[in-house]
Structures are given as C-alpha cells and as structure tokens.
Amino acid sequence: MKCLVTGGNVKVLGKAVHSLSRIGDELYLEPLEDGLSLRTVNSSRSAYACFLFAPLFFQQYQAATPGQDLLRCKILMKSFLSVFRSLAMLEKMVEKCCISLNGRSSRLVVQLHCKFGVRKTHNLSFQDCESLQAVFDPASCPHMLRAPARVLGEAVLPFSPALAEVTLGIGRGRRVILRSYHEEEADSTAKAMVTEMCLGEEDFQQLQAQEGVAITFCLKEFRGLLSFAESANLNLSIHFDAPGRPAIFTIKDSLLDGHFVLATLLDTDSHSQDLGSPERHQPVPQLQAHSTPHPDDFANDDIDSYMIAMETTIGNEGSRVLPSISLSPGPQPPKSPGPHSEEEDEAEPSTVPGTPPPKKFRSLFFGSILAPVRSPQGPSPVLAEDSEGEG
C-alpha cells in the first residue's frame, strides 16, 4: 500500500487522527479499493469510529501492489498520533505526506516532506489483524437530526470540559435540547447545577424526531467528531433510537466519510421527562423490549470476534465478561412494587464506599447491557437561572 497526501489534506488527515485518539488506544488501518480506512474502538466496546478517505483524497493512491493481497494492520494510537501531533506545524511546514505499508518488514512508514528540503521519516511497527467493523444501520433509526457542525459545536461550548455525558432530547415546540447529565448520589447533599442549551427547529436542516425522546451519550467522543466536522465545514447527522440503543453520528463529503457509533445510557427517563409532555414521553416499555439480554449475546473476549461485518458470525460459546466492565448474568424477574424488606436489602451485594456505580450502557455490537443499579432517590438537580435571584 502506498498513498500520497498533499496540501491542506495533510491537516485534514491529522485532524481525523486526533478525533480517533479520543476513543481508542489502537488504530486499525486498512487499505481498500474504495479508499483508506482508519478505525478504532474503545476498551469497553461502547464507542466505535471510522474514517474512510476516498482515492480522490490522495494525489496518489495504491491499495496493493500487483500480485499481492490487501494488507491490514493494527498500530498503537500514540505512535501514529505522534506523527500528526502539531496541527499548526502540519499546516505551515508540511507540503506532502507519504504513507506506505510494507508487509515483509512489518513496518508502516510515514514520511513528512517539509519546507526547505526537510524530510521526517517515521517507522512504526504494526501487527496483522482482522478487519474491524461494527454492525450498524443508520437507516433503521427512527429519529434523525442534521445540522451544520458549527451550530452543534457552539451549543456544546458552554459545557464543562470535565462533563462526562450529555443528554440530547426533543422538547416542547420541537426544540432540540442539550443538557448536562449528572448521576444522582444518595450521600450527596448539594444540588447539582445543570447546564442546558436549546436550539430551534430552524437551526436544523432536517429534524425527524418526536417530542419527548432523549438519549444520553459521552460528550468527549462527540466533541472529537464535532471538532473535525467543524474544521472541514461539514454537516453532521445524528441517527438514534430508544435509550440504550446505539447513536450513530455521520459526516459525508465527496472525499471522505465518517461514522461514530456511541453507546447511550439505558435509563434517561428521570433526566429527560420534562423535555416533552408526559403523555408523549413513554420510553419505559421500549426499554424493556430492547434491553433483555439473550444468552447467546456474548461470544468470547476477542475484540476481532466482536467487530465483524456479519451478525451471523456471533458465536454461541456462552457469556464471558468484557475487560473492566461487569455484565448482567441474564434477565431478571420483575419485582413487585413496594418497600423492600430487610432480607432483600441483606441479599444485595455490598459495594465499597466511594466507588461510583456502573452505568447501564448497552453494547453497540451485541445485545448485552451492563449490570443494572438501583440508586436511591437523591436530590433533584436545579437549573441555573438567568436572574440574580436564588436558584
């Protein structure tokens, strides 16, 4: 494989690598006949990202030498990111970038041709791997938003950089609401301040969603895609379903395609019930239908077996635990409403004080969910008022 990037496209490639670095620690590079694919997935398999650069993006593109099979490799994200660390340097000093993949030496060679005849060569070691591919279909999502990335970028600007999750929903009057998400803790005595941004329907090129729907997803990965799309002056489309189902963020241009698939929080009813009218916002029955795990949902602990293009290859070897997350053992029988007895409280597993409870995120690539947690009713958050009065 050999490709040559020139001019401003070098910075575009660097921005894409920066966006992918917000998600995963490994980069899957795969030359295809229809372009160069860069993919990554995070350690918990709850976020997946892919950029596909068309052959016209490059001044010269050759997926494979004649008589050789297409190569695919996996490299450390930090190693590849170090080549494009300074975006300002790429824009001012680099004139072209040459990327070649040599299967015999197991080296990915990246050469930066800078001004004044300076040439920087990076030899990166890689591992052979299978194709990394998530199974998703934006057309199957009933709700879709499309707007310029600049509009959404300005909407998330007021949120704190330390904020982990954000809730996106449709409020009364078909307003699109972005609200900071905070977990309610039983031992917390302080009321959390909630940041909320509202966008009118006129700010969107397409708005196909009913009032009352809402999803909660990670803000860090979303900002990474927004940063790239905003710099390239692209439109961003958001496809989503009920809470707990993956949300798909897409950008499309004549020279590149981008897909980010993010897990959403399973239970957002308590944080989004005031976005729309109560009679129209009834996500709970949908959650029960989608969130019941199947015994065959877990194949094995190998990442390449999860990230496959065909759903039929998911194995039936039984469930195993993913790294650093705990999965629910299976469907739980419904419990009758009412106060819990002392015996039920004693039967619950003990938790270490100060340890945050795991969130109920649904897997992107198979129908599993994290172990559900019943958090005690904590103090409800309040909104910061525009006036100087007490909130």
Buried (B, 14 or more C-beta within 10 A) or exposed (E): BBBBBBEEBBBBBBBBBBBBBBBBEBBBBBBBEEBBBBBBBBBBBBBBBBBBBBBEBBEEBBBBEEEEEEBBBBBBBEBBBBBBEEBEBBEEBBEBBBBBBBBEEEBBBBBBBBEEEEEEEBEBEBEEBBBBBBBBEBEEBEBBBBBBBBBBBBBBEEBEEEBBBBBBBBBEEBBBBBBBBBBBBEEEEEEBEBBBBEBEEEBBEEBEBEBBBBBBBBBBBBBBBBBBBBBBEBBBBBBBBBBBBBBBBBBBBEBBBBBBBBBBBBBBBEBBBBBBEEEEBEBEEBBEEBBBBEEBBBBBEEBBBBBBEEEEEBEEEEBEEBEEBEBBEEEEEEEEEEEEEEEEEEEEEEEEEEEEBEBBBBBBBBBBBBBBEEEEEBEEBEEEEEEEEEE
